[in-house]
Amino acid sequence: MAWIKTVNESEAKGEVKAIYDASLKLYGFVPNIRKALSLNPTALRAYTQLSGAVYHGGVLTPEEREMIATVVSAANRCHY
């Protein structure tokens, strides 16, 4: 597993903190992909907007989205 520097939740400020706080409210945690983008707030904001549109603004049901995510994770040998 690769390790990269990220902004810790307790150190987040400004836009990164706002996105982390929204993630905590929505998911109960900050997803690792968002932490991985935390050193580049522009990329983090863009990813957050894209994922929000795909996951929460699309035509798929939550069950369909979860099924697709499960298949993709299994295909990529992702552990979560």
C-alpha atoms as one frame of an Amber mdcrd trajectory, in Angstrom:
protein
   0.000   0.000   0.000   1.256   3.449  -0.896   1.421   6.136   1.758   1.001
   9.775   0.897   0.917  12.910   2.992  -2.584  14.114   3.798  -4.220  16.802
   5.884  -5.328  15.223   9.145  -8.912  15.907  10.232  -7.730  17.782  13.326
  -5.437  20.008  11.202  -7.892  20.834   8.410  -8.672  24.494   7.793 -10.784
  26.524   5.396 -12.292  24.681   2.461 -10.664  21.361   3.379 -12.210  21.562
   6.853 -15.614  22.394   5.358 -15.424  19.377   3.049 -14.209  17.133   5.880
 -17.066  18.359   8.108 -19.608  17.681   5.343 -18.142  14.205   4.850 -18.402
  13.471   8.560 -22.035  14.565   8.554 -22.889  12.547   5.431 -20.846   9.369
   6.001 -19.755   9.469   9.633 -16.105   9.542   8.503 -13.852  11.200   5.913
 -13.285   8.824   2.970  -9.641   8.118   2.183  -9.981   9.416  -1.386 -10.902
  12.819   0.019  -7.955  12.729   2.412  -5.688  11.770  -0.498  -6.758  14.940
  -2.310  -6.550  17.158   0.772  -3.226  18.787  -0.137  -4.861  20.154  -3.294
  -8.092  21.903  -2.275  -9.006  22.588  -5.927  -8.844  18.880  -6.776 -10.634
  17.968  -3.533 -13.456  20.403  -4.329 -13.756  19.097  -7.910 -13.837  15.473
  -6.758 -16.397  16.280  -4.059 -18.651  18.016  -6.582 -18.321  15.175  -9.094
 -18.953  12.432  -6.561 -21.912  14.346  -5.161 -23.454  14.638  -8.620 -22.863
  10.965  -9.408 -23.791   9.433  -6.066 -26.505  11.759  -4.838 -27.878  13.494
  -7.914 -28.170  10.726 -10.472 -30.949   8.445 -11.596 -29.633   5.294  -9.918
 -31.167   4.060  -6.690 -28.911   3.771  -3.631 -29.059  -0.024  -4.032 -27.923
   0.174  -7.664 -25.055   2.497  -6.766 -23.950   0.175  -3.962 -24.103  -2.848
  -6.275 -21.929  -1.095  -8.860 -19.470   0.036  -6.181 -19.260  -3.524  -4.825
 -18.548  -5.015  -8.261 -15.926  -2.366  -9.059 -14.251  -2.844  -5.654 -14.149
  -6.615  -6.136 -12.751  -6.253  -9.662 -10.047  -3.914  -8.330  -9.353  -6.185
  -5.351 -10.195  -3.310  -3.035 -10.517  -4.252   0.636 -13.452  -1.947   1.343
